[in-house]
Amino acid sequence: MVRNTVDKNDYIQLVQDNFILTNVENTGAMLGFGQSFPPLLKIILLQILPVLVLVFILINILRKTHLNKWLIVAFSCVIGGGIGNLMDRIAFGSVTDFFIIKLGFFKTGIFNMADVSVTVGVILIFILSMRYKNLQF
């Protein structure tokens, strides 16, 4: 929806200057890393490798019958967010990033909801691995 309705690099204040809607096409990875990579390297690192990693994670989740339910939720967030970004990248050659949050000295980079899903999943995996020392992956 942002790709079709918000002008490129527009800056729309949704909640004062704390929550901003914009439209940036990111042809790289997180925070633009790899935008200047050659096209073949981008395809390998930003499309093929993520597909392999996501399939590997999914297969392992499906094969293990006694995984912690929160670990399943965490991996599902990573897989879902990864698929969301991959769909954009494959269909359009870039990922649409559109949110910025500013709260006092805290300011995020430009991100999308798939990024949020992956980040929540990774944080949850980290917390679970610290909480349960013998957690099986």
N, C-alpha and C positions, 0 to 999 in steps of 0.2 A: 504494500500500500504506500509506503514512504517513497519507494522508487518511482511510483506513478504520480504522486500528489505533491511532494515537497521538492522545490527547486534545488539543484545541486548547491551544496555549501550554504544553503539558507540557514538562518539562526532564529528559531522560533522559541520564545520564552513561554514555557507551559506553566511553571510555578516560579514567578519572578525570574531571577537569574540563577535559580538553584537547579532547575530541571529543564534542559534545553533539547529541542527536537531539531535535527539537522538531517542532511542527506549527503553522505560521503561514500563513494565507491572505493572500497579497499581491495586492490588487486594483490596485496601481500597477505601475510598472516597477521597475528595479533599486533596491534599498534603499527601496522604498515611494514613490519619486518619482511624483507624479501621482495618488496615492490620492484626493485631494480634487477632482480634475477632474470636470466635469460628465460624465454618462454618454456623450453623443454624442462629446465630445472624446476620452474614453477609447477608444471604439470606433475612432475615426479613428487616433489615435496608437499604440494598443497592439494593434490587430488588423489594420486595413486597411493601414496604412503598413508594418508588418513583413512582411505577405504580399507586398506589392509589391517590397520590398527583397530578400526571399529569392528570389522568382521571378526578379528581375533578375540576382542573383548566379548562380543555377542556369543560366539561359539563357546567360550569358556563359561559364560553365565548360564547358557542353556545346558551344558554338560554337567555342571555341578548341582546336585540336588539339595544340598544343605547349606546354602549360602545365607548369611545374615540378611534379613529383609531390608535393612537400611543400606547395606552394601549393594543390593540389587537396585534400590532407588538411586543410589549415587552413580552406579555405572549406567543406568538408564538415562540419567541427566546428561552424562558425558556423550553417550551414543546419540541421543536425541538432538542435542545441540550441535554435535559434529555433523550429523546428517543435514540439519538445517543449513549450516554454512556450506557444506559440500553441494547441496542443491543449487544455492545461489552461484557458487563458484563455477559449477559445470554449466549451468543454464546461461549465465550472464558474463562469465569471465571475471567476476568480482563479487565481493560480499558487500551488501548494503549495511553500513553502520549508521545509527541514527540517534543515539541518546548520549547526552553528557550530563553528569551530575556534579554540582558545585555546592559544597556545604562548608562554609568557612574556608579554612586552608586546604581542605580536601577537594580535589578535582579529579574526575576520572578522565581517561581518554575517551574517544568516541567508540561506542560499542553497540551491539544489538542483543536481542533476547536469546539467540543461540549461544552467544558468548556468556551470558548470565547462566544459562543452563549448564554449560561445560564447567564454568568456574564453581558453581554451587556443588556440582558433582565431585570435582577434584578436592574441594575443601572438605566435603563430607567424607571422602575416602581417607584423606589425611587424618581427620579427627577420629574416625573409626579405627584406623591403624594405630593411632596413639592410645586410644582408650582400651582396645582389645589387642594385647600384644600377640596373641596366638590366632588372630583372625585369618581365616583361610580365603585366599583369592582364587 
